[in-house]
């Protein structure tokens, strides 16, 4: 059984046993988490969400992604150049059960 869930402003195609990386969620490692915003369940499409459907998962770990470099500058102006870095936090979630 497949489902499309929405979390952190993004949509994910999940199935039972799959592992996804989502925007950082509240909770500790080993905690259960329920996604109630199910957009599609197999072939049933919701408007906007499928009623009485949810996806259960377990938080595996929290972490940070690889660092990205951001270089800001203005052309023809040598003084306005700077480099920034950013590491986006994430949560690794294992999908246990799809209810619908």
Beta strands, then each sheet from edge to edge (+ up, - down):
strand 1: 2-7
strand 2: 10-15
strand 3: 19-23
strand 4: 32-35
strand 5: 38-41
strand 6: 44-45
strand 7: 54-64
strand 8: 68-74
strand 9: 77-86
strand 10: 89-99
sheet 1: 2+ 1- 5+ 6-
sheet 2: 3+ 10- 7+ 4-
sheet 3: 8+ 9-
end
